[in-house]
Amino acid sequence: MEIRPPKIRDIEKVRELELSCIKEYFAETIENRWEDLPKEWKDNLGASSRNHLKAYLDGGLSFVAEEDGEIIGFIFAQMLHHICDEDNLLWIENMGVHPYFRRNEIGYRLLRECVRAGREQGAAVAHSMIQEDNAPSILLHKKLGFFMDRRQVALLDLRDPKLRL
Ligand SMILES: CC(C)(COP(=O)(O)OP(=O)(O)OC[C@H]1O[C@@H](n2cnc3c(N)ncnc32)[C@H](O)[C@@H]1OP(=O)(O)O)[C@@H](O)C(=O)NCCC(=O)NCCS
């Protein structure tokens, strides 16, 4: 198994894997059926979507795990500047491992590689967005030394036509 930066030729496979991980999450958390969600909305989901991928391919902070020519894991991250009191903050957007290959340290190795690369590029801290009920992901991050405090992110959809500002 090789951990390496993603290449253009990986796009289709990594997209498929990220979407399947997102579907897994949706299946547990919302009542809407995946098939019923609008296509444009689904196309825009995830770091590997057409609109977002470039930011993750170019920064040297994203990685894929490859086994026998198949993409079996990914981590997408980028550097954010002047945020949370830091000049350089490693922002981990999403990661996932194919269900068949889980519990083989692939997630751990992807996360470690990403954090190492972030530190080499000058990040002082790393932030990773984790759902509070995602025990495998929480435990994985803790294994590498991450901690979770009481911070939560408040969201506002600025495209919502009902929004009154
Ligand atoms: C979270 C995820 C990436 C972990 O990948 P993985 O390759 O299976 O993880 P690893 O084998 O490297 O596990 C490393 C550590 O994480 C923890 N861990 C991972 N999966 C776990 C599980 N199902 N139950 C309990 N602990 C788990 C353990 O502490 C483990 O260390 P250990 O094996 O010494 O006990 C994987 O479960 C996944 O893709 N989940 C769906 C997508 C997702 O939730 N992504 C995270 C978004 S923030």
The ligand as a MOL file (V3000), in Angstrom:
LIG
                    3D

  0  0  0     0  0            999 V3000
M  V30 BEGIN CTAB
M  V30 COUNTS 48 50 0 0 0
M  V30 BEGIN ATOM
M  V30 1 C -12.5600 7.1820 10.2210 0
M  V30 2 C -11.8150 6.3090 9.2150 0
M  V30 3 C -11.1350 7.2230 8.1680 0
M  V30 4 C -10.7470 5.4900 9.9510 0
M  V30 5 O -9.9320 4.8300 8.9880 0
M  V30 6 P -9.1960 3.4530 9.3090 0
M  V30 7 O -8.1820 3.2200 8.2480 0
M  V30 8 O -10.1790 2.3740 9.5280 0
M  V30 9 O -8.4960 3.7780 10.7060 0
M  V30 10 P -7.1790 3.1010 11.3130 0
M  V30 11 O -7.1780 1.6260 11.0220 0
M  V30 12 O -5.9980 3.8640 10.8670 0
M  V30 13 O -7.4300 3.3160 12.8620 0
M  V30 14 C -6.6230 4.1650 13.6420 0
M  V30 15 C -7.2740 4.3300 15.0030 0
M  V30 16 O -8.5390 4.9530 14.8750 0
M  V30 17 C -9.4620 4.3830 15.7950 0
M  V30 18 N -10.5190 3.6880 15.0570 0
M  V30 19 C -10.6740 3.6020 13.7160 0
M  V30 20 N -11.8120 2.9600 13.3880 0
M  V30 21 C -12.3980 2.6300 14.5430 0
M  V30 22 C -13.6110 1.9630 14.8730 0
M  V30 23 N -14.4410 1.4830 13.9090 0
M  V30 24 N -13.9240 1.7890 16.1650 0
M  V30 25 C -13.1130 2.2460 17.1490 0
M  V30 26 N -11.9280 2.8980 16.9060 0
M  V30 27 C -11.5940 3.0840 15.6170 0
M  V30 28 C -8.6690 3.4270 16.6480 0
M  V30 29 O -8.1510 4.1770 17.7200 0
M  V30 30 C -7.5570 3.0330 15.7040 0
M  V30 31 O -6.3900 2.6260 16.3790 0
M  V30 32 P -6.2290 1.0740 16.8070 0
M  V30 33 O -6.4670 0.2710 15.5690 0
M  V30 34 O -4.8240 1.0270 17.3220 0
M  V30 35 O -7.2780 0.8310 17.8520 0
M  V30 36 C -12.7930 5.3150 8.5200 0
M  V30 37 O -13.5480 4.6440 9.5150 0
M  V30 38 C -13.7650 5.9490 7.5350 0
M  V30 39 O -13.4290 6.1400 6.3550 0
M  V30 40 N -14.9900 6.2780 7.9840 0
M  V30 41 C -16.0260 6.8510 7.1130 0
M  V30 42 C -15.6760 8.2650 6.6520 0
M  V30 43 C -15.4000 9.1730 7.8410 0
M  V30 44 O -16.0810 9.1150 8.8540 0
M  V30 45 N -14.3770 10.0290 7.6640 0
M  V30 46 C -13.9630 10.9560 8.6890 0
M  V30 47 C -14.5540 12.3020 8.4300 0
M  V30 48 S -13.9440 13.4300 9.6440 0
M  V30 END ATOM
M  V30 BEGIN BOND
M  V30 1 1 1 2
M  V30 2 1 2 3
M  V30 3 1 2 4
M  V30 4 1 2 36
M  V30 5 1 4 5
M  V30 6 1 5 6
M  V30 7 2 6 7
M  V30 8 1 6 8
M  V30 9 1 6 9
M  V30 10 1 9 10
M  V30 11 2 10 11
M  V30 12 1 10 12
M  V30 13 1 10 13
M  V30 14 1 13 14
M  V30 15 1 14 15
M  V30 16 1 15 16
M  V30 17 1 15 30
M  V30 18 1 16 17
M  V30 19 1 17 18
M  V30 20 1 17 28
M  V30 21 1 18 19
M  V30 22 1 18 27
M  V30 23 2 19 20
M  V30 24 1 20 21
M  V30 25 1 21 22
M  V30 26 2 21 27
M  V30 27 1 22 23
M  V30 28 2 22 24
M  V30 29 1 24 25
M  V30 30 2 25 26
M  V30 31 1 26 27
M  V30 32 1 28 29
M  V30 33 1 28 30
M  V30 34 1 30 31
M  V30 35 1 31 32
M  V30 36 2 32 33
M  V30 37 1 32 34
M  V30 38 1 32 35
M  V30 39 1 36 37
M  V30 40 1 36 38
M  V30 41 2 38 39
M  V30 42 1 38 40
M  V30 43 1 40 41
M  V30 44 1 41 42
M  V30 45 1 42 43
M  V30 46 2 43 44
M  V30 47 1 43 45
M  V30 48 1 45 46
M  V30 49 1 46 47
M  V30 50 1 47 48
M  V30 END BOND
M  V30 END CTAB
M  END
